[in-house]
Amino acid sequence: MTPDTVDVLEDTLTKLKDKYGIMPKGVVYNPSKVPDATVTYNWVDDKIYISNRFNDINNYADIVNKSEDSLIEYREKAVINKAEAEIELNTQRMTVRENLMDTLTHEYGHFIHRHANADYVQKSSVFGAKDLGGKLINGDWKYDINSYYSANAKIEAAKISKYATESPYEAFAEGFLAKEKGQEIPESIEKVIKEAKVKAGVKNIANGQKNGILGSTKDERILDVHPIGKINKEIYKCITDDILTDEVVITNNQIQHIMDRHPNDYERFSSYFGEIVKNPDYIIEANKPNTALLLKEIKENDEIFKTVLRLVASKDNPNYKNSIITFMKIDE
């Protein structure tokens, strides 16, 4: 392995560890474990293995170029099957990776996926596999082009890369890498990745830093949080005049609380959080200090939502932010 490759490998691993706080049991050079790839994550022993193709970061660029050139031939092959045709038309690249370290980050995505299920012992329990459009076939999750749901999920995966259409596993890992590179991916796949990060117990990655969170005023811990948006403090004066900040966040704990008590609500409606706290239809004083019960109807889908927002006041820790405590859809 060239010195440049070793340096960049060390730097990539350090960045992943600093960002997420969890790592596989090892990153091992063992070409025999990687017969047909550059790098691979082993779900059984929880290690990432690298092959001889990982030896030179500069030469790997040639592999990338040859692979992308083959996409031209791939897209020229038309198929009668409508779903397959849509997959081909949606495919804009063979894979997300552009350099050698991208292959490592892709496999780290598999590691995150595997650890999203604390009870993972066999493929049938892989987190989010069904949400990614997978169908359990002969004990493993695959795309089934003959199934409407699975075929459409494969079409969505194609928007990331051709390789993402190989299986729900690769859709997750390719989507993970794309997000790491600051790219947009289909919302359905992004939701599974976000939830998997929470389940796996990664460190907070919102804005690259830790933020204060207001939950119980007795809890002085700094928790992993995710920014939601900002409120107009004027309209919340019906709850209290003493509001320190207009920033709103939600913690991993509260996300889990919503997912446990109101199944599917977070996955389906979390994109509305920012609009709900910014422009609620009704603000009602809750039975706890500095806490607002918000009601909001989303016209697009004629849905009504109830959200509980804890406001940070002068007696609270100044590092705290206003926090969503819980959320649910109201069924009329």
N, C-alpha and C positions, 0 to 999 in steps of 0.2 A: 504494500500500500504506500503510495507516494506521500511525502511529508505534507503537501498541500491538502491531500485528502484526509489525512489524520487530523490536521488542524481544524478543518471545516466540520468533520465528524464530531469532534469533541465540542466544538462551538454549538452545533445543532442540538446535541444531547443536553448540553448545559441550558440552552434556551428553553427547550421543552420542559426540563425539570423545574426551572425557575418559574415558568409560566403556569404549569399545571400542578406541580407538587407531587405527582405520583409517577413511577417509572416501572417498566417491566423488570423481571428478576435478573435480566442480563441482556447485553448486546454482544453476540458471539460471532467471531469469524469461523465459519464452518461450511465450506462450499458443498459438502455432501448433503447438507440439510436444505440447500437451495439449488436443486438441479435445473430448474427452468426459469429462474428469475434473478434479480439483482439482490433483493433483500426480502425477507418474509418474516411475518410474526406467527409464532406457534402458539395456538390457543391452549394446548395441553400443558406445556411446561412454562408458559408465560415468558418466553424469551424472543428477541428479535435476532434472526440469523442473517449474516451477510456473506456474499459469494465473491468469487474472483472478479466479477464484473464491477465490484465496488472499489477496485484497486486504484483507479485513476479518475479523478473528478473531471479532468479536462477531456479525456477520451470519451467519457460518457455522453458528451454533447453530440457526438457523431451518431450514437445509438438513438438519441432523441430525434435527430433530424431524419434518419432513415425511417423511423416509426411513423413520423408525421407525413412523410412522403407517401407511405403506403395507404394513408387515408384517402388519397385521391382515387386510387383503384377501388377501395372499399365503397366509396360513395357512388361510384359509377355502376355498381351492381344493383339493379332494381329487383324487387321481389313482388309477387302478386299479393301476398298477405298484407293487409292494410296496416296492422300494427308494426310489422317488420319494416314496412315502407316508411312509416312515421318515425321509427327509431333511426333509420338511416338518414332521413331528412333533418332530424334534430341534431344528429351527431356533427359536432364542429371540430372535434379533435380526438385523437386516439386515447390519450391519457392526459391527466392534469399535470403530471410531473414535467419539469423543464430542466432539471439538473439532478445530480446524484443525490443530494441531501433531501430532495423532494420524495425520493423513494423511501427514505427512512421515516419521514413524517407521515407518509401514507400508511406504513406499517404500524406506526405509533397510533394512528387512528383505529386500527384493528384492536390494539391493546386497550384503548379507551372503550371501544364497543364491547369487548369481552368483559371488562370490569364493571359495566353498567348493571350487570346482574350478579349480585353478591352470591346467589345460589347456583351459579352456572356450573353445571356438571356435564351437560350434553347439549348437542346442537338444538334440540327442541325448545330449550329455554333461552335462546339468544334474545337479548333485549331488542324490542322494536322491529324484529324481523318481519312480522306480519304487517306492521304499519308502513314498512318500506316496500310492501307489495309482494313479499315472499310467500311461497306455498311450500309446506313441509312435504317433501317428496323423498321417499326412501330414507327417512331419518335426517334429512338436511334441507336447508332453506334454499329454494331456487325460484327463478322467475318461470312462470308458466304462460307462454304466449297464447294458449287456448283459453285462459281465464281472463275475463274482461278486467277485473281489478288488478291482477298481476301484470297484464299486458300494458295497461295505462301507467302503472308504476315504472315499468321498464322504459316506457317512452319518456317519462320525467327524468329517469336516470341518464338517458342518452343526452340530455341537455348539459350534463356535467362532462361526460366523455363516453367513448365507446366502451372503455374498460369498465365503467360503472354499470353497464348493462349485463355484465357477466353474472352477477348475483347481488342480493341485498347486502352482503358483506362488503363487496367492492363499491356499491353505491354509497355506503356509509363512509368507507375509507377515502374514496375519491372526493366525496363531499367535504369531509374533514380537511383534507389537504387544500381543496379550493378555498375554503373559508380561511385557512391559515394564510393563504396567499392574497386575502382581501377580495375574493371574487364572489359574485352572487351565485346562489344555487337554488333549485326549486324549494319552495317553502315547506312542502311536506317532508322533504329529506332534512332540511335545516332544523325543523322542530325535533325530529328524532335525535339528531346530533346534540342539540342543546340539552334535551332531557337526559341523554346518556352521560353528558359531562357532569350534570348534577348528581345522577345516580352513582357515577364512578367516584365522586368525591374530589373532583379537581379543585384547585385553588381558584379564587375569584379572578376573572379575566376582564371584567368590565373596566374599560378605559385604562387597562394595564396597571391598575393600582387598587388598593383597598380603600373602601369608603365606609363612613360611619353609617350605622343603621339604627333606626328607632323601633324597638319592639317593646319589651317590658322595660320600664325605667330602672328596674333593679338589675338588669342584665347589662354589664359594662363591656361585654366581649365585642370584638370586631368580627362580623360575620361576612361571608361571601355574599355580595350584593350585585344587583343588576339595575342599571338606570332605566327608568320608565319615561320620564319627561318632567315637565314643570307645571305648577299650578299658578293661578292668579290669586294671590293672597287676599285680595279685596273681597272676592266672592266667598271666601272661607271665614270671614269675620263673624258670620253667624254662629260659628263654633267657638272661636277665640280670636282676640286681637293680637295675641302674643304668638306669632308664627315667625320662627327665625329664618327659614329658608323656603325657597319655592321649588327645590329639587325633590323628586319622588323616586324611590327605589323599591325593589322587592328582594327579599333574601332567598337563598336556596331553601331554607327551612320552611318559609311560607309557600314557596312553590310546591314543595313536597306536601305540605298541609292541604293545599287546594287539590292537588292530584289525588291524594288519599281520600278526601271527603267528598269531592265533587268530580268523579271520574269523567275524563274527556273535556271538562270545561277549560282547563288551562291550555291543553293542546289546541283546542279549536278557537278560543277567543282571546288568548293573551295579547294578540296584536291590537286589540281595542283598548288596552290599559291606558295608554297615553291620552287617547281621546276622552276616556271616561273621567280621568282625574282633572283634565284641563277644562272640559265643558260638560259637567254633569247636569242632568235635567233637574234633579232635586238634591239638596244637601240637608241631611237630617242629623241633629245632635244625637250621638249614641249614648249608651249608659255608662261609658267610661270617659275619664277626663281627656280633653283635646282629641277626641275621636269622632270622625264623621262617617255617617252611612250615606253612600252615594247611590243614586238611581239614574240609570242612563238607558235610553232606547236608541238602538242603532238602526236607523231607517233602512239601510241597505237590505238587512235580513229580517226586519221587524222583530228583533230580539231585545229583551229587557234584561239588564244586568244589575246586580247588587254588589257593591264593593265597600269594604271597610278600610278607611284611611286614617292612620295615626299621624297627627301633626306634631312636629317638634316645637317645643316651647322653651322659654328662657331658663326654666328649671331643669331642663334635660341636658344631657351631654352636648356641648356645642358642635361636636363632630358628627352627631346624628343627622339623618335626613328623614323627611316624611316617608312613611312606609305603608305599603299595602299589606294589610293583615290577612284578609281573606277576600274571596271573590266567588260568585256563582251566577249562573243564568237562572232567571226566574221563569218557571213554566206556568203559563196562565191556565 
